[in-house]
Every structure is written in C-alpha cells, then in structure tokens.
Amino acid sequence: METMIGATALMKALEKEGVKEVFGLPGGANLPMYDELFKSNIRHILVRHEQSAAHMADGFGRVSRKPGVCFATSGPGATNLLTGIATAQADSSPMVAVTGQVPVKMIGRDAFQESDIIGMANPAVKYSYQPRTPEEIPQIVKQGFYIAETGRPGPVLLDIPKDVQQNEAKFTFPDEVRIPGYHPWTDPDIPSIEKAIELLLSSEKPIILAGGGVIISSAFAELQSIAEMLMIPVVTTFKGKGSFPENHPLSLGPIGMHGHAEANKIMTEADCVLAIGTRFSDRSVGTFEEFERNLKIIHMDVDPAEIGKNQTTSVAVVGDVQASLRILVKLLMKKASKKSDDSLWSKHVKEVKDYWRENLKIHPGEMGAAKILRKLREVLPKEAIVTTEVGQHQMWASLFYDVIQQGTFFSSTGLGTMGWGFPAAIGAKTARPNVPVVDIAGDGSFNMTENSLATSVLEDLPVIVFVMNNYTLGMVAQWQRTFYDRRMIGVDLKRCPDYVKLAESYGAQGIRAQSLDELEKAIKAGLSSDVATVIDIPIDPEEDVLPFVAPGTSLKDMILPS
Amino acid sequence: MWAILSIKVENKPGILFKVTHLFRSRNFNIDSISVGVTEDPKYSRMIITTIGDEKQISQIVKQLDKMIDTIEVRRLDENNTVYRELVMFKIKVSKPEDSMEINKMANAYGAKIHDAKKESIMVEITATPHQISAFEQLANKFGILQIARTGITALERSKH
C-alpha cells in the first residue's frame, strides 16, 4: 500500500502499462494529472485541438498495436475527442482516452465545462470508466488497457473527476485483471476449421477476402501460406489493404465501391470465399443480398457478433484469426498437396487481372492521380508507413498505391473521418520514429487538422503530407457530377489556403510540385527533411475516381472509366 | 417473432442505460423491460421482450453478449418459461351495475380490486400478456381511464 494522490497513481499505472507518450491538451479539470505528468517520465505531445490528440493516439495504436493514449480536459476538451474516439471504434483501434471531469459533487449540476462524456461516448467506446474514488484508479487503468488491446481492439474512456485526481489515498497496483463479463479469446474452433477446409477444397472458384482483422492480428504469414498452398486469389477489403503484398501474383487488390476492377470482377464470379477478419461493410460488398447470392461464405472473426450480421455464412470460425489460420495451415499441410496454378479458375483469374492491369483507363495528364501515386510508390522505401485522409485521394491511394510490405497502410475506413490522416501519421511516426511516414491527403481533409503542423514541427515528428490538391471537396463534387446533374454546391475551396505558405508559417517545409520530376524531388526532400514537409500537388478538379460501384448497387454494376 | 431475453448484468449504475442504448443504436425493438436485483446482490437481471425475425434476434443476443457488463444472456424457451406481467387498470364506472360486472370479470381473471370508487375501480392483474390483452378488451367495454404496467418478468422452469 502506497499513499499518494489519484493523479500520481494514474501516472504510475500508465507507466506500468508501458506508456511512453501521451497526446493531449491541458485544461482546468485535468490540471492535477498534468502536474503529475510534469514529474513523470512520460512524454507529453501537445496538440492544438483535442480531435488530433485522439487521431494521433489512434495512429500510434494501429502501428504499434498497443493502445495510444490521449488526454483532454472536461467539457469541450472531452467532446472534441469524440470524433477521434468514434473513428477508433469504427476501425477497431486500441486507444485509452483520459478526460478530466468536474469534481464528483459538481456532476449533474451543469458546472462550468461539465459534459456527460460517459453518456455521449457510450456508443463510440468499447468500454468506459468514471471512478468516484481515487482507490479505483489503478484497477480501471489496468482493466482499461486490457479491454482496449485484447479481442477486437477498441477505445476505452477513463473520465476522472478532478477531486478524484487530487485526493490522497492508499493504493495497491493489481497485476491481474478479472472482468467477469469479458471473454476476448475463444480457443480456435477446430471442427469448423475442418469444415472450412472441406468447403474450400471442394469449391471450383475459391477466393480469399482479407479484412482489417488480418492486420490487427498480424496474420500476414499465415494468410500468404494459405493463398500459396491453395493457389487462391486474394482480394482485400479497403481496411484489409496491405494485409497481403499487392505486388504478389495472387493479389487482386481491394474490392468495393472503389475497388480494383479485377478484384470486383473475380469476387462476383467466385463460388466460395474465405473471409478473414472482415465485417462485410456495405462499402466493400455493395448490396448484401446480391453479394451472398451463389456464394458460400466461410467467415473467420474474433467477434462472434459479426457472424451473420451482414452476411449469411456457411461456416463460421470464431476466434483470433491468426490462431485459426495457423491451425488451418497445419491441417491443410496434412490434407492437400500444394496446388498448381494451372486450374481453369487460376488461368481465368490471371487473364482478368492481366487485362485490367493493362487496360484500365487512367487520367491522361501528367499529374493524373494514378501517375502521381505510382511515383510516390516508386520513390518511397517499401517499409514506409502511409496514412490517408478521406475522399477521392483516399480511393485513388487504394487503387494506385500498392502496399508491398504488409501492415504499412492505414486509413479511416469505417467512420470515414476527414482530417484523420495527418494526426494519425504523427502518431505513427511517434511509434516508428525511424520509418518514413506519409499522409496521402486531399486539400479538403488536410484543412480539418492542418494545425497539427505545429505538433509535427515542435515535437520533432517529421512526416510528409502529400496533398493531392484539386481545390475541391472532390468526392462530393464527383457525386454532384454523377448523381445531381452537375449542380455543384459547397465544394469549391477556391485556392484557399496556399499550402506552401501555410507550411512555412508553421516552420515546416512547403513545396509545390507541378510535374512528376518536381514531385520526385519534393518527395526526396521530404524524406531527408528534419521537419514536416507539405507537398502541394495541383491536380485536375474534374478527375473522377473510377471504377465506381454506386451506393445501393452490387459489385457487378461497377462503373468503369470510358 | 417474439422473444424473451434474460440478461444477467453487474449491479452497477449506468448499465440499464447501456443496454437500452444498444437497442436504440442497433435499431432493435424493446417490447417490454423489467429489471431487478438477483439472488446475489452483485447482479441484476433484466427481462427484455423483443420482436424481430430469427436473424435479428440472434444479432440482439450476440450484441448483448458482447457487452462487457453482461454476465449471461439467454433467450428463454417460451414453452418452458413462466412469464407474467403485472398491470393496473383504472376502469370507468358509468352505472351502478358496472361495478358488479367489473368485479365478476376481475374474479374470473384472478385479479384484485383496489380502490373501488363511485366513478372508477382500480384492478390489479398478474397474468400472461395474452390473458392481459383479453382482459383489456373486456375492460374496454366500460372504458379504461388509465393503465400502468411493470413489463414482463420471467423464469425458466427447472429440469429436476
């Protein structure tokens, strides 16, 4: 038993969880914890808006697979975190958000900067705690981290009243957690895995659909073994992009609304899919009824509630996908000899892939999306980490930026949060300071959290912001062109701001690139820079993202570039 | 399809909010809900009746099960479960002979009479939803002034 105040206990508990850095912004209700942060060895990374702190923690968490930690004060500080918390929840990202709250006695009295953040955040968190006494702090930190990082990861909110931070108490720090209603792991379900193998081996046109769960559980090697043993083509969801090397002969890339033509085509022809760690989002599969027609679905997922939520499954394998895939590999080795790629299906897949890789029409201009993203890929080392914002550039990145090394591509795929990519890139850089980190951005999204340039510059976390600048909210503009007869409203950003000057005003490097040569030089300058680099790349505001599966239609109805 | 769910949760503040919020955010229906502490004061039991197709009900059970605060979620087998609701009716008395008839009707349903006044009678009935709606139909003849109900509660029969 040690005597200290709640805030000291909080820092100790965080240190025990191995926390080295927190992203945050202080205010009245979290001053006691900031005072203890001052005395601790934990690094504080100051943001200019709490939303960015949450995104940084999210980016940190996705890359390191340990919960990223963000701090905010009560009231608006806490509500500013919400978008970031909801983003982490939608993409199953481990995070621990710590907010200050008004003192216990003031709760419910509409105190200054009071918000019922526990109530507001409820549907957006995996779990939340609001301790009423300091003694609870070590336990809730221990449990909070455990919940955030186990099973299907997600954000946990610790909302700590100011007096609970300030009051002295005797503390014990638990080594174990026991949460009676939480069972994140189930043993691999061997009978179901055996059924899955039977189904896979007896199908004529099998395919693997790899989702974000493969990346979360690092099941890269297992996925690759299975694909190679059975010579099965691999498509991914957008969140699963980078779960399988995209330069691999069996890779067809992401399916979905802006999936690769070959991926969508082959997906709709398959008769059996091994779907790993995916929740069958509407953005990935189009209309649910059409997707599952004539398709046997083997669904592996850690979250039992995902089974049958959006798709009817033939075989369900609940459990950590890496553990399940390991058993699948083992059982396969006993059963099947390595397949060759001379089946009719394999040949057909290869033909379709070759056709679309040759014949997909891209923008003819020098600074078309495909060309500039292929240039980025060419210049970046394969281990570089890429995040994206949300919009056209994001979908172009999905189409034209090939991920070679698994687990190096991250995006806000579920909630689709504009402004996510840049702070997330800073979080990723914090987790991997020696790896280049690039945020593939659009101008509209970058606007939303561009003040994180201050954090990047002052905290020595240099990343590259690759702004595909069409002076437009491009994806909305594309929908207005496509579905609203070109009635363009609310999308023209009118060349404001000037991104080179903006970067310079923060002490970052700003470079405008108007040709592929200039772009190559700019990327290289960014890679060798000590400060953040914003590359402003003017592009054609009329360029559409294609292929396009319109909302409410099926993958078969893909619109192709004409 | 109608289903009775029995949900054992930790007896802590805020959990009823989380359970009902889950129903709202997942677009499920709550037909009735009753909550109370169990034989062990650490836990509460919620009985929720809900309506949906087989797929929806299975989703509801899974989503409830996924909640960290739920210890056990069971869909009760209607045929092997005793389920009852307590309902209080305030029934209008328009003419003297109504009182007699309401009394008779209450007796037939094993209901209790409370607070018999000149213009209204309060009746308490504990029965299955089916019986209650039959009673309600009969009471409608006189005119129902007010209804208050507890929601359904349920326990499965023992095997031995």
HADDOCK unambig.tbl for C-alpha pairs under 7 A between the chains (distance, minus, plus):
assign (segid A and resid 180 and name CA) (segid B and resid 71 and name CA) 6.47 0.50 0.50
assign (segid A and resid 181 and name CA) (segid B and resid 68 and name CA) 4.98 0.50 0.50
assign (segid A and resid 181 and name CA) (segid B and resid 69 and name CA) 5.64 0.50 0.50
assign (segid A and resid 181 and name CA) (segid B and resid 70 and name CA) 5.42 0.50 0.50
assign (segid A and resid 181 and name CA) (segid B and resid 71 and name CA) 4.47 0.50 0.50
assign (segid A and resid 182 and name CA) (segid B and resid 68 and name CA) 5.11 0.50 0.50
assign (segid A and resid 304 and name CA) (segid B and resid 62 and name CA) 6.84 0.50 0.50
assign (segid A and resid 305 and name CA) (segid B and resid 59 and name CA) 6.55 0.50 0.50
assign (segid A and resid 305 and name CA) (segid B and resid 62 and name CA) 4.94 0.50 0.50
assign (segid A and resid 305 and name CA) (segid B and resid 63 and name CA) 5.70 0.50 0.50
assign (segid A and resid 309 and name CA) (segid B and resid 59 and name CA) 6.48 0.50 0.50
